[in-house]
Amino acid sequence: MLMAGLLHLLGFALLALSQPHHRARVYGENSTVALAVSTQCAIGFIAIGMTLPACVLSQGASFGTLLWVMEMAAAAMAVAFTLTWRPHWLRGLGHCADRLGQRTS
């Protein structure tokens, strides 16, 4: 379930970094977009969506779905708090996503 939580964090962080306001807050003036925003959103949604089957397979349908929703809410709050207080912590995530997008292209 740790992997599901990390995938939720990755997904929400990528979705947040696909917005120009958050990208400028994290990267400052040199906020070049190497990865297309649509690709970054797609990777974020896929990362979030991949966790539902993992939670359901490991915990059953009823508790797995509840766990998925609760982990999703916790990850969204964690990304929001990170963007508020320490936005520079998300810099590495954007670079990793850019490299991942360049390898698949």
VMD Tcl script that draws the C-alpha trace (Angstrom):
set ca {
  {0.00 0.00 0.00}
  {3.05 2.22 0.30}
  {3.47 2.02 -3.46}
  {-0.15 3.09 -3.95}
  {0.43 6.11 -1.73}
  {3.57 7.05 -3.64}
  {1.77 6.71 -6.96}
  {-1.00 8.95 -5.66}
  {1.57 11.56 -4.64}
  {3.28 11.31 -8.02}
  {0.00 11.63 -9.88}
  {-1.24 14.66 -7.97}
  {2.14 16.36 -8.12}
  {2.28 15.90 -11.89}
  {-1.25 17.24 -12.25}
  {-0.32 20.25 -10.14}
  {2.88 20.89 -12.09}
  {0.92 20.83 -15.36}
  {-0.74 24.09 -14.32}
  {1.26 27.22 -15.22}
  {0.78 28.91 -11.84}
  {2.15 25.97 -9.86}
  {4.95 25.34 -12.36}
  {6.07 28.97 -12.02}
  {5.92 28.70 -8.22}
  {8.09 25.58 -8.20}
  {10.62 26.51 -10.90}
  {10.57 30.31 -10.74}
  {11.50 32.28 -13.85}
  {13.15 29.36 -15.68}
  {10.00 27.25 -15.89}
  {10.59 25.73 -19.30}
  {8.15 23.04 -20.29}
  {10.05 20.13 -21.77}
  {7.19 17.68 -21.39}
  {3.88 18.51 -23.03}
  {1.18 19.44 -20.55}
  {-1.22 16.87 -21.99}
  {1.40 14.13 -21.59}
  {2.11 15.21 -18.03}
  {-1.62 15.15 -17.21}
  {-1.96 11.72 -18.80}
  {0.93 10.33 -16.75}
  {-0.61 11.84 -13.60}
  {-4.05 10.34 -14.26}
  {-2.54 6.96 -15.14}
  {-0.50 6.95 -11.92}
  {-3.63 7.70 -9.88}
  {-5.73 5.19 -11.81}
  {-3.20 2.36 -11.47}
  {-3.61 2.37 -7.71}
  {-7.30 1.38 -7.71}
  {-6.73 -2.17 -9.01}
  {-3.79 -2.60 -6.63}
  {-5.87 -1.56 -3.62}
  {-8.82 -3.73 -4.66}
  {-6.61 -6.78 -5.30}
  {-4.77 -6.47 -2.01}
  {-7.65 -5.51 0.32}
  {-10.85 -6.66 -1.39}
  {-13.46 -4.62 -3.22}
  {-15.12 -2.83 -0.31}
  {-12.13 -1.88 1.83}
  {-9.81 -1.50 -1.16}
  {-12.05 1.14 -2.70}
  {-12.32 2.97 0.62}
  {-8.56 2.81 1.06}
  {-8.06 4.15 -2.47}
  {-10.31 7.16 -1.83}
  {-8.68 7.91 1.54}
  {-5.15 7.64 0.12}
  {-6.19 9.87 -2.76}
  {-7.47 12.55 -0.37}
  {-4.33 12.34 1.77}
  {-2.05 12.61 -1.26}
  {-3.96 15.61 -2.64}
  {-3.64 17.37 0.72}
  {0.06 16.52 0.93}
  {0.71 18.00 -2.52}
  {-1.34 21.10 -1.65}
  {0.61 21.61 1.59}
  {3.90 21.06 -0.23}
  {2.98 23.64 -2.86}
  {2.09 26.07 -0.08}
  {5.11 25.74 2.20}
  {7.95 24.03 0.31}
  {7.27 24.18 -3.45}
  {10.93 23.58 -4.29}
  {10.56 20.02 -2.99}
  {8.64 19.19 -6.18}
  {11.46 20.27 -8.53}
  {12.91 16.80 -8.84}
  {9.53 15.33 -9.69}
  {9.13 17.56 -12.70}
  {12.60 16.67 -13.97}
  {11.88 12.96 -13.54}
  {8.60 13.33 -15.43}
  {10.36 15.23 -18.21}
  {12.95 12.44 -18.56}
  {10.20 9.80 -18.51}
  {8.31 11.64 -21.24}
  {11.41 12.01 -23.37}
  {12.13 8.27 -23.17}
  {8.62 7.31 -24.27}
  {8.60 9.81 -27.16}
}
mol new
graphics top color blue
foreach p $ca { graphics top sphere $p radius 0.5 }
foreach p [lrange $ca 0 end-1] q [lrange $ca 1 end] { graphics top cylinder $p $q radius 0.2 }
display resetview
